[in-house]
């Protein structure tokens, strides 16, 4: 595997940096190593992240910790019902001294936008993020403005059955590379949380493990991870199964398949391998596809459980 700086840094240092990153995040989000690894894989794959769960389990804390550990400039927006699209993108204001309109950029002009409780905003405001998430730019008053590089949206949302929430449209969900759920901590992890200090204070003291240019180089290396022909056949078999009508109302799009492959490459990269294994596909498939799929009416289970059942039914290469 190549090093971070075009051969100038040993491979061992890459491994040490990645392990230090995971260790630091696991000190803040206790007892959730699998979810933390998924989040890191999502950012290494260059994708946006959606964290869905009930209030109070650490969604926002995890988003802050990810931003700080990756050394990225971030801005946080609390999504509410009265939030307007211009509150995200910015607005031009007439300045008398300059006798002209001057554009004041909104919080979307950051390397990480923390969209807290994104499904409490109206669909109009949610849709304002579509261009930013897909094209890494925003068009305001006829002018297209590029966003910083790298650019991520890390969004949190509450379950749809809670009051004051709006379901994210399919087009919005499709822009998120992964959706994860933290869930309640186990007894040992919860005891550590009860005995420990304030997690927000811990996040504020976190040091950056990576610099933005290091992250960009790691993302380029992730793309170069090899996927053999049998592995590609396996992924296409899984995509075909979603389109068969036996499991879901509509199948995965090619864009979703690309998202699965990138996430699998990131998982392999975190395991210090330069090739993708079937286990990497299985490890990321539920998180990268369940939010894009609707089970058939007679499934009797949610999309996540349906994806896992389909995984068991499709033979390995």
Backbone bond lengths (Angstrom), bond angles and torsions (degrees), N, CA, C in turn:
res aa  C-N    CA-C-N  psi(-1)  N-CA   C-N-CA  omega(-1)  CA-C   N-CA-C  phi
1 X - - - 1.460 - - 1.529 108.98 -
2 X 1.315 117.06 138.91 1.460 120.47 -178.67 1.508 110.91 -70.01
3 X 1.327 115.73 161.75 1.455 120.79 179.94 1.518 110.09 -90.18
4 X 1.310 115.94 176.86 1.466 119.88 -174.73 1.519 111.89 -67.87
5 X 1.318 117.79 -41.32 1.460 120.61 -173.13 1.523 112.01 -113.89
6 X 1.332 116.28 66.66 1.460 122.09 171.83 1.517 112.66 49.59
7 X 1.325 116.50 45.01 1.444 120.24 174.74 1.511 114.79 90.57
8 X 1.342 119.31 -2.93 1.464 121.51 -177.49 1.514 112.79 -86.73
9 X 1.326 117.89 -17.16 1.451 121.89 -179.04 1.521 108.65 -117.43
10 X 1.340 118.80 130.85 1.468 120.16 -177.56 1.523 112.05 -61.94
11 X 1.334 114.85 154.93 1.453 120.36 178.02 1.525 110.52 -58.84
12 X 1.325 117.31 -35.55 1.458 120.91 -179.38 1.518 111.55 -58.61
13 X 1.336 116.73 -35.66 1.460 118.74 179.91 1.527 111.09 -69.20
14 X 1.328 117.24 -33.12 1.463 120.22 174.88 1.522 109.02 -61.62
15 X 1.336 116.76 -47.08 1.457 121.04 179.64 1.519 111.11 -60.17
16 X 1.339 116.31 -42.29 1.461 120.29 -178.75 1.521 111.33 -64.88
17 X 1.330 116.91 -40.81 1.463 119.92 179.88 1.534 110.90 -65.11
18 X 1.325 116.32 -43.98 1.457 119.47 179.85 1.522 111.22 -65.00
19 X 1.336 116.95 -40.92 1.454 119.28 179.22 1.523 110.91 -67.99
20 X 1.341 117.10 -38.57 1.462 120.07 177.12 1.521 110.95 -63.19
21 X 1.331 116.10 -37.34 1.467 120.74 177.79 1.524 110.56 -62.47
22 X 1.329 116.90 -48.44 1.460 120.84 -179.95 1.528 111.03 -64.20
23 X 1.336 116.56 -42.29 1.474 120.01 -179.62 1.521 110.98 -61.54
24 X 1.323 117.01 -42.04 1.463 120.38 -178.51 1.523 110.99 -64.61
25 X 1.325 116.58 -43.39 1.462 119.83 179.27 1.527 111.52 -65.29
26 X 1.326 116.75 -35.87 1.468 120.30 -179.16 1.524 112.82 -73.09
27 X 1.325 117.87 -16.68 1.466 119.45 173.64 1.529 111.47 -76.00
28 X 1.322 116.25 -24.26 1.463 120.94 -179.73 1.531 110.43 -92.09
29 X 1.323 116.55 -48.56 1.466 122.19 178.61 1.524 106.69 -99.32
30 X 1.313 115.89 96.29 1.459 121.55 -170.20 1.526 110.66 -82.51
31 X 1.342 115.83 135.82 1.448 121.00 172.75 1.517 116.13 76.28
32 X 1.338 117.71 15.75 1.466 121.27 -179.86 1.534 110.85 -129.49
33 X 1.323 119.07 53.87 1.478 120.30 -175.99 1.524 113.07 -65.09
34 X 1.332 118.25 -34.50 1.468 120.39 -179.58 1.522 110.24 -66.52
35 X 1.336 117.06 -45.69 1.462 120.34 -179.87 1.521 111.13 -65.59
36 X 1.338 116.99 -39.05 1.460 120.51 178.26 1.527 110.39 -62.79
37 X 1.317 116.41 -42.81 1.462 120.12 178.47 1.524 110.98 -63.04
38 X 1.324 117.36 -39.83 1.461 120.59 177.47 1.527 111.00 -60.67
39 X 1.320 116.49 -42.23 1.466 120.48 179.83 1.524 111.40 -62.44
40 X 1.332 116.34 -44.65 1.462 120.18 178.79 1.526 110.42 -63.80
41 X 1.334 116.52 -41.88 1.461 120.06 178.09 1.524 111.12 -61.29
42 X 1.329 117.08 -39.00 1.461 121.39 179.72 1.520 111.26 -60.80
43 X 1.332 117.15 -45.27 1.464 120.14 -179.35 1.527 111.11 -71.22
44 X 1.335 117.74 -36.91 1.466 119.89 176.23 1.526 110.79 -63.99
45 X 1.326 116.67 -30.57 1.464 121.08 177.48 1.523 112.00 -79.58
46 X 1.331 117.34 -4.86 1.460 121.09 178.37 1.505 114.53 80.43
47 X 1.335 117.00 21.15 1.461 120.22 -175.10 1.514 114.05 -106.42
48 X 1.326 115.19 165.03 1.454 122.55 175.85 1.526 109.57 -86.45
49 X 1.328 115.90 152.35 1.456 121.36 -171.31 1.520 110.92 -123.01
50 X 1.332 116.51 132.72 1.458 123.11 175.80 1.527 108.47 -116.04
51 X 1.332 116.12 123.60 1.460 121.76 179.64 1.522 107.49 -111.85
52 X 1.321 116.37 114.66 1.465 121.40 -175.11 1.523 110.02 -115.93
53 X 1.326 116.48 127.33 1.466 120.68 176.23 1.519 109.16 -175.90
54 X 1.324 114.67 174.90 1.466 120.36 177.89 1.522 109.59 -68.78
55 X 1.333 118.30 157.73 1.462 120.30 178.98 1.523 111.72 -62.42
56 X 1.334 114.98 144.53 1.454 120.45 170.43 1.518 116.98 93.97
57 X 1.345 118.06 6.90 1.471 118.96 -178.73 1.523 112.29 -102.00
58 X 1.332 118.52 2.51 1.462 120.83 172.92 1.513 115.48 107.11
59 X 1.335 118.35 19.92 1.465 120.20 -178.59 1.523 111.56 -62.24
60 X 1.325 116.58 -52.67 1.464 120.43 -177.76 1.517 110.80 -67.21
61 X 1.320 117.09 -37.50 1.467 120.53 177.90 1.522 110.61 -60.45
62 X 1.327 117.12 -43.29 1.457 121.13 178.50 1.522 110.60 -62.67
63 X 1.326 117.37 -42.86 1.461 120.36 -179.96 1.524 111.02 -62.07
64 X 1.345 117.60 -43.29 1.462 121.36 177.28 1.521 110.83 -62.96
65 X 1.327 116.52 -44.17 1.464 120.75 -178.12 1.526 111.32 -63.05
66 X 1.327 117.15 -39.86 1.461 120.46 177.44 1.530 110.74 -61.66
67 X 1.317 116.65 -45.87 1.462 120.64 -178.33 1.520 111.02 -60.95
68 X 1.318 117.02 -46.31 1.466 120.48 -178.13 1.523 111.89 -68.45
69 X 1.320 117.18 -41.39 1.465 120.29 -177.28 1.523 111.78 -66.99
70 X 1.335 116.85 -33.15 1.460 120.36 177.84 1.532 112.32 -83.87
71 X 1.326 117.53 -0.89 1.454 121.09 177.33 1.510 114.26 68.19
72 X 1.328 117.36 33.64 1.455 121.71 -174.96 1.525 111.38 -105.56
73 X 1.323 115.53 143.33 1.465 120.85 174.54 1.529 108.35 -73.62
74 X 1.314 115.95 128.69 1.461 118.46 -175.73 1.520 111.13 -131.05
75 X 1.324 112.95 157.84 1.465 120.41 172.32 1.516 107.42 -133.88
76 X 1.313 116.19 147.89 1.453 121.54 -176.27 1.522 109.56 -117.59
77 X 1.322 115.61 133.68 1.459 121.49 177.45 1.521 107.94 -125.89
78 X 1.337 115.23 126.07 1.458 120.62 173.91 1.520 108.32 -85.56
79 X 1.317 116.82 110.92 1.461 120.28 -177.56 1.529 109.57 -77.26
80 X 1.312 115.15 128.71 1.462 122.26 179.01 1.525 108.53 -134.61
81 X 1.313 115.61 170.57 1.463 120.27 -176.14 1.525 112.38 -63.91
82 X 1.342 118.15 -28.05 1.462 120.47 -177.48 1.530 113.16 -97.10
83 X 1.334 118.06 8.26 1.460 121.04 177.91 1.528 109.64 -69.68
84 X 1.326 116.36 131.50 1.452 121.63 -178.41 1.528 110.62 -103.02
85 X 1.346 118.58 155.63 1.469 120.49 178.05 1.529 113.21 -55.55
86 X 1.329 116.74 -37.96 1.470 119.51 179.94 1.525 112.06 -66.38
87 X 1.343 117.21 -22.37 1.461 119.83 176.14 1.524 111.18 -66.64
88 X 1.321 116.68 -22.41 1.467 121.53 177.46 1.521 112.02 -92.13
89 X 1.321 115.99 -48.77 1.467 119.98 -170.80 1.524 113.37 -84.32
90 X 1.321 117.35 -29.60 1.459 120.51 -176.76 1.514 111.17 113.03
91 X 1.310 115.67 176.51 1.461 120.38 -174.39 1.528 109.25 -152.67
92 X 1.323 115.88 150.63 1.465 121.47 175.18 1.521 109.37 -92.45
93 X 1.308 115.81 130.54 1.466 122.39 -177.87 1.525 108.85 -121.60
94 X 1.305 115.76 134.79 1.470 119.99 179.40 1.523 109.66 -74.05
95 X 1.325 114.74 125.66 1.466 121.10 177.80 1.522 108.82 -110.80
96 X 1.306 115.19 119.09 1.464 120.96 -173.20 1.523 111.16 -63.76
97 X 1.343 117.06 -37.83 1.459 118.70 -177.95 1.524 112.00 -62.75
98 X 1.326 116.58 -37.15 1.469 120.46 -179.97 1.523 112.11 -91.36
99 X 1.331 116.78 -10.46 1.458 123.06 -179.22 1.529 111.03 54.09
100 X 1.311 114.55 42.30 1.468 119.63 179.17 1.522 108.81 -161.04
101 X 1.333 115.17 166.83 1.451 120.62 175.61 1.527 109.21 -83.96
102 X 1.318 116.33 135.70 1.474 122.69 -179.83 1.521 108.06 -119.42
103 X 1.323 115.66 128.77 1.459 119.93 -178.61 1.522 110.42 -79.20
104 X 1.332 115.43 130.19 1.458 122.65 176.35 1.533 107.84 -110.79
105 X 1.333 117.46 106.83 1.470 119.81 -174.90 1.521 111.80 -64.71
106 X 1.329 114.93 145.14 1.450 121.24 177.66 1.516 111.94 -89.05
107 X 1.309 117.56 -176.04 1.464 121.81 -176.05 1.522 114.52 -66.31
108 X 1.344 118.29 -13.94 1.459 119.39 178.58 1.522 111.34 -67.09
109 X 1.321 117.77 -18.62 1.460 121.72 179.49 1.531 109.96 -84.17
110 X 1.297 115.28 64.85 1.464 123.58 177.46 1.522 107.37 -143.42
111 X 1.321 116.44 164.02 1.466 118.48 179.04 1.523 111.58 -72.58
112 X 1.324 117.17 -29.09 1.457 122.34 174.98 1.521 108.55 -132.81
113 X 1.315 116.09 123.35 1.461 120.94 172.23 1.522 107.59 -101.52
114 X 1.317 116.19 115.47 1.462 121.10 176.16 1.527 107.46 -89.05
115 X 1.307 115.14 103.03 1.468 121.23 -179.07 1.527 107.76 -94.55
116 X 1.325 115.97 93.16 1.457 120.86 -173.37 1.524 110.36 -82.44
117 X 1.339 116.08 127.64 1.469 123.10 -179.02 1.536 110.02 54.85
118 X 1.311 115.38 55.73 1.467 121.69 -173.62 1.520 111.96 -59.78
119 X 1.323 117.70 -29.37 1.462 118.61 -176.55 1.527 112.91 -85.68
120 X 1.311 118.11 12.24 1.467 120.75 169.91 1.520 111.46 -93.97
121 X 1.324 117.97 -8.69 1.463 121.15 176.67 1.524 109.58 -88.16
122 X 1.319 115.86 161.67 1.462 121.04 -179.50 1.531 109.90 -70.88
123 X 1.326 117.61 157.53 1.473 119.93 177.08 1.526 113.14 -55.81
124 X 1.317 118.49 -33.10 1.462 121.10 179.49 1.524 110.63 -62.08
125 X 1.318 116.91 -43.42 1.461 120.27 -179.93 1.526 110.55 -71.95
126 X 1.334 117.30 -38.84 1.460 119.72 176.51 1.527 110.75 -58.46
127 X 1.317 116.67 -41.35 1.459 120.90 -177.91 1.518 112.49 -67.04
128 X 1.324 117.62 -20.62 1.460 120.55 179.18 1.524 111.91 -64.18
129 X 1.322 116.60 -17.72 1.462 120.34 -179.13 1.522 113.00 -88.50
130 X 1.329 118.55 -10.55 1.459 120.65 -172.74 1.523 112.07 -59.34
131 X 1.321 117.44 -50.41 1.462 120.07 -178.97 1.526 110.90 -63.88
132 X 1.326 116.96 -40.94 1.466 120.51 -179.57 1.519 111.11 -61.66
133 X 1.332 117.47 -42.88 1.452 121.01 -176.24 1.519 112.57 -72.85
134 X 1.332 117.28 -33.58 1.459 120.21 -176.37 1.525 112.39 -90.25
135 X 1.332 116.68 -44.46 1.461 120.83 -172.41 1.524 113.53 -102.46
136 X 1.326 117.28 -7.43 1.482 121.83 -176.86 1.532 110.87 57.15
137 X 1.342 114.73 40.79 1.447 121.78 177.73 1.518 108.02 -157.75
138 X 1.329 116.32 164.60 1.460 121.18 174.41 1.522 108.37 -133.77
139 X 1.324 115.33 143.44 1.459 121.09 177.21 1.514 108.12 -107.67
140 X 1.323 115.90 117.62 1.461 122.28 -175.43 1.518 108.56 -128.63
141 X 1.318 116.01 121.59 1.459 122.02 178.12 1.524 111.11 54.58
142 X 1.324 116.55 39.05 1.457 121.98 176.56 1.514 115.09 84.86
143 X 1.336 117.62 -6.13 1.464 121.24 -179.53 1.526 109.80 -107.65
144 X 1.324 116.04 132.85 1.462 121.42 178.94 1.522 109.32 -93.93
145 X 1.312 115.81 126.34 1.462 121.19 -176.66 1.526 108.85 -121.66
146 X 1.356 117.46 124.79 1.468 120.24 179.36 1.520 111.36 -71.94
147 X 1.326 115.43 149.58 1.456 121.81 176.88 1.521 109.68 -93.47
148 X 1.332 117.42 161.98 1.466 119.69 179.44 1.524 111.58 -59.81
149 X 1.324 115.36 159.33 1.462 122.37 177.98 1.530 108.33 -119.86
150 X 1.336 117.93 128.40 1.464 127.82 -4.93 1.527 111.27 -74.70
151 X 1.329 115.62 164.22 1.460 120.72 177.89 1.520 109.07 -132.13
152 X 1.329 115.68 128.18 1.460 121.88 178.27 1.517 109.81 -132.67
153 X 1.307 115.53 147.79 1.460 122.07 164.55 1.521 107.26 -109.24
154 X 1.334 115.88 119.89 1.458 121.51 171.54 1.521 105.94 -110.85
155 X 1.328 116.04 109.14 1.456 121.18 -174.54 1.520 110.66 -112.39
156 X 1.313 115.60 146.43 1.460 121.12 171.83 1.525 107.96 -115.27
157 X 1.317 115.73 149.02 1.460 118.84 175.32 1.519 109.30 -147.08
158 X 1.331 114.22 151.91 1.454 121.66 177.38 1.528 109.43 -90.70
159 X 1.329 117.81 158.97 1.472 119.93 177.38 1.522 111.92 -55.87
160 X 1.334 116.08 147.79 1.465 121.06 -173.51 1.521 113.20 -65.74
161 X 1.328 117.81 -20.43 1.458 118.77 -177.49 1.524 112.50 -82.28
162 X 1.346 117.99 0.37 1.454 120.25 177.38 1.524 109.99 -84.52
163 X 1.321 115.83 151.14 1.459 121.04 -177.61 1.525 111.00 -65.87
164 X 1.342 115.38 145.72 1.452 121.06 173.86 1.511 114.66 78.44
165 X 1.327 118.43 21.66 1.457 120.53 179.47 1.522 110.66 -113.25
166 X 1.334 115.36 149.95 1.456 122.50 175.56 1.532 107.49 -117.80
167 X 1.304 116.73 129.66 1.466 119.63 179.29 1.529 109.92 -64.26
168 X 1.330 116.16 135.18 1.457 120.12 176.73 1.526 109.30 -68.80
169 X 1.334 118.19 134.44 1.468 119.96 178.51 1.526 110.92 -68.04
170 X 1.331 115.85 160.34 1.465 121.15 -177.67 1.528 111.56 -57.29
171 X 1.333 117.25 -39.85 1.463 120.21 -179.06 1.516 111.61 -63.26
172 X 1.340 116.64 -34.91 1.466 120.78 177.95 1.525 110.72 -72.20
173 X 1.333 116.77 -45.69 1.458 120.15 179.70 1.521 111.58 -60.35
174 X 1.334 116.66 -35.46 1.459 120.42 -177.68 1.520 112.02 -66.82
175 X 1.331 116.91 -20.99 1.472 120.00 178.72 1.527 112.20 -77.38
176 X 1.328 116.74 -17.14 1.462 119.28 179.31 1.525 109.16 -85.86
177 X 1.307 114.82 124.21 1.467 120.39 -179.00 1.524 110.96 -64.98
178 X 1.324 116.23 -42.47 1.455 121.58 -178.17 1.516 110.50 -138.54
179 X 1.322 115.09 149.34 1.465 121.54 168.48 1.523 107.02 -125.47
180 X 1.330 115.65 126.05 1.458 119.83 178.86 1.523 109.76 -123.75
181 X 1.312 115.51 162.53 1.459 122.75 175.44 1.514 108.11 -130.75
182 X 1.328 116.89 132.14 1.458 120.31 -178.74 1.523 111.98 -79.50
183 X 1.317 117.09 -43.36 1.455 119.86 -176.75 1.521 111.73 74.64
184 X 1.329 115.53 170.99 1.462 119.77 178.12 1.528 110.11 -70.91
185 X 1.332 118.16 146.88 1.472 119.85 177.16 1.517 110.81 -72.16
186 X 1.340 116.10 156.75 1.463 118.92 173.63 1.531 108.91 -73.16
187 X 1.308 116.58 176.46 1.466 120.45 -172.39 1.535 112.08 -63.12
188 X 1.338 116.90 -42.13 1.462 120.18 -178.70 1.527 110.96 -65.96
189 X 1.349 116.64 -43.63 1.457 119.96 179.73 1.520 111.07 -65.96
190 X 1.335 116.72 -39.13 1.462 119.66 179.09 1.524 111.21 -66.15
191 X 1.342 117.43 -36.68 1.457 120.61 176.50 1.532 110.23 -62.69
192 X 1.329 116.97 -40.93 1.465 120.39 177.99 1.528 110.97 -63.13
193 X 1.328 116.57 -37.22 1.460 120.23 177.72 1.525 111.38 -67.50
194 X 1.334 116.51 -39.90 1.463 120.61 -179.22 1.527 111.61 -67.76
195 X 1.321 116.18 -34.80 1.462 120.32 -178.19 1.525 112.65 -86.05
196 X 1.327 116.82 -21.81 1.462 120.40 -174.29 1.508 113.15 -83.82
197 X 1.336 114.55 -177.49 1.457 121.03 -179.69 1.514 111.75 -83.94
198 X 1.328 115.00 -178.26 1.457 121.79 179.87 1.527 109.66 -66.08
199 X 1.335 116.87 125.81 1.458 121.20 -178.43 1.525 111.73 -64.32
200 X 1.320 117.66 -30.47 1.459 119.56 178.88 1.518 111.15 -66.50
201 X 1.345 117.11 -36.93 1.462 119.75 175.65 1.522 110.81 -65.70
202 X 1.327 116.93 -37.41 1.461 120.02 177.72 1.529 110.91 -63.54
203 X 1.338 116.97 -41.78 1.460 120.38 179.85 1.520 110.64 -63.05
204 X 1.335 116.63 -41.80 1.467 120.02 -178.69 1.526 112.36 -62.62
205 X 1.325 116.89 -24.59 1.468 120.29 -178.17 1.528 112.98 -96.02
206 X 1.328 117.66 0.85 1.460 120.14 -178.41 1.524 110.59 -68.15
207 X 1.334 115.42 140.47 1.460 121.60 175.43 1.520 109.49 -98.32
208 X 1.316 115.88 153.24 1.458 120.92 177.56 1.519 109.83 -73.09
209 X 1.318 116.59 124.98 1.462 121.50 177.45 1.527 110.38 -85.39
210 X 1.321 117.05 -34.62 1.454 122.84 178.34 1.520 109.52 -120.80
211 X 1.330 115.57 155.74 1.457 121.76 170.50 1.528 108.40 -99.52
212 X 1.337 118.49 157.41 1.471 119.78 -178.21 1.521 113.92 -54.53
213 X 1.353 118.05 -39.19 1.465 119.00 -179.14 1.529 110.78 -70.18
214 X 1.332 118.01 -28.42 1.459 120.32 175.08 1.526 110.43 -68.82
215 X 1.324 116.03 -40.60 1.467 119.61 177.77 1.527 110.57 -61.42
216 X 1.321 117.65 -43.28 1.459 120.74 179.41 1.525 111.08 -60.91
217 X 1.331 116.87 -39.54 1.466 120.28 178.48 1.525 110.84 -67.56
218 X 1.328 117.15 -40.46 1.458 119.93 177.46 1.531 110.75 -63.25
219 X 1.319 116.93 -38.54 1.466 120.19 177.63 1.527 110.90 -62.38
220 X 1.332 117.41 -38.50 1.460 120.19 177.52 1.524 110.81 -65.62
221 X 1.326 116.21 -36.25 1.458 119.44 178.88 1.527 111.50 -70.01
222 X 1.320 116.90 -35.41 1.459 120.68 178.46 1.526 110.14 -60.56
223 X 1.324 116.89 -42.25 1.466 121.02 179.95 1.531 110.77 -60.05
224 X 1.329 117.47 -31.34 1.464 121.70 -176.13 1.524 113.35 -82.30
225 X 1.323 118.93 -5.66 1.464 121.05 177.15 1.532 108.56 -60.76
226 X 1.326 116.46 135.09 1.465 121.46 -171.46 1.521 111.96 -81.54
227 X 1.326 115.82 139.03 1.462 122.87 173.09 1.526 108.01 -122.58
228 X 1.328 117.50 113.56 1.465 122.45 -177.24 1.522 110.97 -72.89
229 X 1.330 115.64 163.47 1.464 121.08 -178.46 1.530 112.94 -58.94
230 X 1.350 120.00 -44.60 1.471 118.59 177.32 1.524 112.84 -60.10
231 X 1.331 116.30 -33.64 1.465 119.89 178.50 1.527 110.35 -67.55
232 X 1.330 116.44 -41.41 1.468 120.23 177.56 1.534 110.67 -64.36
233 X 1.338 115.95 -37.99 1.478 119.14 176.32 1.521 110.97 -61.62
234 X 1.322 116.48 -40.21 1.471 121.28 179.37 1.526 111.00 -62.43
235 X 1.324 116.33 -45.43 1.461 119.62 179.03 1.524 110.73 -63.40
236 X 1.312 117.20 -40.97 1.465 119.25 178.68 1.532 111.67 -67.42
237 X 1.326 116.95 -33.33 1.470 119.62 174.61 1.526 110.59 -62.39
238 X 1.319 116.69 -41.69 1.455 120.68 178.74 1.531 111.07 -65.53
239 X 1.330 116.36 -41.54 1.460 119.60 178.56 1.527 110.79 -65.42
240 X 1.333 115.96 -38.93 1.463 119.31 177.81 1.523 111.11 -64.73
241 X 1.330 116.92 -35.87 1.468 120.23 178.76 1.522 110.87 -63.72
242 X 1.347 117.61 -37.33 1.467 119.33 178.65 1.520 111.21 -67.29
243 X 1.333 117.78 -24.03 1.465 122.08 -176.84 1.523 112.78 -94.67
244 X 1.321 117.34 -0.81 1.456 120.91 -174.01 1.518 113.52 -75.50
245 X 1.313 117.79 -16.73 1.456 121.69 -176.10 1.512 113.92 85.81
246 X 1.335 117.64 -4.32 1.461 121.12 179.35 1.517 112.47 -82.41
247 X 1.324 115.88 -27.06 1.469 119.72 -172.61 1.527 112.61 -115.05
248 X 1.340 116.44 -38.79 1.464 120.47 -172.96 1.520 110.36 -136.74
249 X 1.335 115.15 156.78 1.461 120.59 -179.79 1.517 111.44 -67.23
250 X 1.320 116.58 -40.69 1.459 122.35 175.86 1.524 108.30 -134.90
251 X 1.338 115.27 147.79 1.449 119.88 -176.29 1.517 113.46 -88.73
252 X 1.322 114.99 -179.00 1.462 122.12 -179.89 1.520 110.92 -74.67
253 X 1.300 116.41 143.07 1.459 122.28 175.70 1.532 109.46 -83.70
254 X 1.339 117.94 164.54 1.470 119.31 174.22 1.526 112.75 -56.87
255 X 1.345 117.08 -35.12 1.465 118.84 178.52 1.529 111.08 -62.87
256 X 1.327 116.70 -37.59 1.457 119.52 177.18 1.525 110.72 -66.40
257 X 1.340 117.21 -38.17 1.460 120.02 177.38 1.521 111.79 -63.11
258 X 1.326 116.63 -39.47 1.469 120.40 176.68 1.531 110.19 -63.70
259 X 1.332 116.52 -38.73 1.464 120.05 178.13 1.524 111.42 -62.76
260 X 1.341 116.64 -41.80 1.464 120.33 177.89 1.522 110.40 -61.34
261 X 1.333 117.06 -45.05 1.457 120.40 -178.26 1.523 111.60 -63.68
262 X 1.320 117.33 -42.84 1.466 119.75 179.43 1.520 111.46 -64.48
263 X 1.328 116.34 -40.84 1.461 119.51 178.23 1.521 110.90 -65.37
264 X 1.335 117.18 -39.52 1.466 120.85 178.21 1.528 110.79 -64.90
265 X 1.324 116.87 -38.92 1.468 120.01 176.76 1.526 110.73 -63.68
266 X 1.340 116.44 -38.97 1.459 119.54 178.21 1.524 110.99 -65.90
267 X 1.332 117.75 -38.80 1.462 121.11 176.37 1.522 110.50 -62.43
268 X 1.324 117.48 -43.36 1.462 120.79 177.24 1.520 110.83 -62.73
269 X 1.324 116.81 -40.65 1.462 121.86 179.37 1.528 110.69 -61.86
270 X 1.330 116.82 -41.87 1.459 120.26 178.21 1.530 111.57 -66.25
271 X 1.323 117.01 -24.27 1.464 121.56 176.19 1.524 111.60 -89.67
272 X 1.348 116.95 8.47 1.464 123.68 176.58 1.527 111.62 63.32
273 X 1.339 115.94 37.73 1.459 121.25 175.34 1.521 109.65 -117.15
274 X 1.330 116.64 148.44 1.462 120.67 177.94 1.525 111.56 -102.29
275 X 1.330 117.04 20.63 1.462 121.73 176.14 1.525 108.86 -143.41
276 X 1.325 115.63 154.15 1.463 121.94 179.81 1.526 108.95 -93.37
277 X 1.329 116.36 134.20 1.455 122.82 176.13 1.532 109.25 -106.98
278 X 1.343 117.57 158.69 1.473 119.30 177.13 1.522 113.35 -55.73
279 X 1.335 116.95 -33.09 1.462 119.70 178.20 1.527 111.97 -62.39
280 X 1.333 116.72 -30.72 1.466 119.70 177.82 1.527 110.17 -66.38
281 X 1.341 116.95 -41.16 1.463 120.67 177.09 1.526 109.99 -62.17
282 X 1.336 116.09 -46.80 1.465 120.37 -178.29 1.522 111.31 -63.92
283 X 1.332 117.00 -33.25 1.464 120.41 -177.33 1.516 112.82 -69.95
284 X 1.324 118.03 -30.14 1.470 120.87 -174.41 1.518 113.50 -106.98
285 X 1.332 118.17 -14.78 1.467 119.86 -173.46 1.531 113.37 -58.04
286 X 1.343 120.14 -47.56 1.473 118.28 -179.39 1.523 112.87 -60.43
287 X 1.333 117.66 -42.17 1.464 120.74 -176.44 1.528 112.53 -72.01
288 X 1.344 117.00 -27.23 1.460 119.26 -177.47 1.519 113.61 -94.63
289 X 1.330 118.55 -10.58 1.465 119.10 -174.68 1.523 115.23 -124.42
290 X 1.339 118.86 -26.67 1.465 120.14 -172.06 1.531 111.86 -60.17
291 X 1.338 118.31 -35.65 1.462 119.92 -178.93 1.530 112.15 -75.40
292 X 1.322 118.05 -7.53 1.457 122.11 178.81 1.533 112.39 -101.23
293 X 1.339 117.31 -3.58 1.455 121.44 -170.27 1.525 111.56 -122.13
294 X 1.327 116.09 149.35 1.468 122.99 175.37 1.523 107.44 -122.01
295 X 1.342 118.18 120.68 1.465 119.54 -178.43 1.529 111.91 -64.53
296 X 1.321 115.89 155.80 1.459 120.47 173.59 1.529 108.73 -63.94
297 X 1.317 115.95 157.10 1.461 120.69 -170.75 1.521 113.25 -63.49
298 X 1.322 117.86 -26.97 1.461 119.92 -177.99 1.519 113.62 -95.06
299 X 1.339 116.62 13.61 1.461 119.51 -176.28 1.528 111.66 -69.17
300 X 1.328 116.37 -39.76 1.452 119.60 -179.93 1.513 113.88 73.77
301 X 1.326 117.53 15.64 1.468 121.15 178.47 1.521 108.92 -153.38
302 X 1.318 115.26 165.76 1.453 120.61 -178.90 1.519 112.49 -75.28
303 X 1.347 114.62 173.70 1.463 119.73 -177.04 1.526 111.76 -62.12
304 X 1.342 116.95 -39.48 1.461 120.01 -178.45 1.526 110.99 -62.90
305 X 1.320 116.40 -47.11 1.465 120.09 178.98 1.530 111.12 -65.92
306 X 1.322 116.41 -34.20 1.464 120.17 179.18 1.533 111.29 -67.33
307 X 1.330 116.62 -39.32 1.468 119.87 177.14 1.529 110.23 -62.82
308 X 1.318 116.37 -42.87 1.470 119.48 179.96 1.527 111.41 -65.36
309 X 1.332 117.26 -38.40 1.466 119.98 176.60 1.521 110.79 -64.67
310 X 1.325 117.61 -40.04 1.459 121.37 178.12 1.521 110.41 -64.11
311 X 1.326 116.68 -39.83 1.466 120.97 178.10 1.528 110.78 -56.88
312 X 1.317 115.87 -43.40 1.463 119.79 179.71 1.529 111.82 -66.26
313 X 1.330 117.14 -27.29 1.463 120.38 -175.02 1.525 112.82 -85.71
314 X 1.332 117.65 -25.57 1.476 120.76 -178.13 1.525 108.37 -86.98
315 X 1.338 118.09 123.11 1.477 119.84 -176.16 1.519 112.04 -67.13
316 X 1.320 114.81 145.99 1.456 121.79 176.41 1.528 109.87 -72.35
317 X 1.343 117.06 154.27 1.469 119.61 178.07 1.535 110.21 -69.59
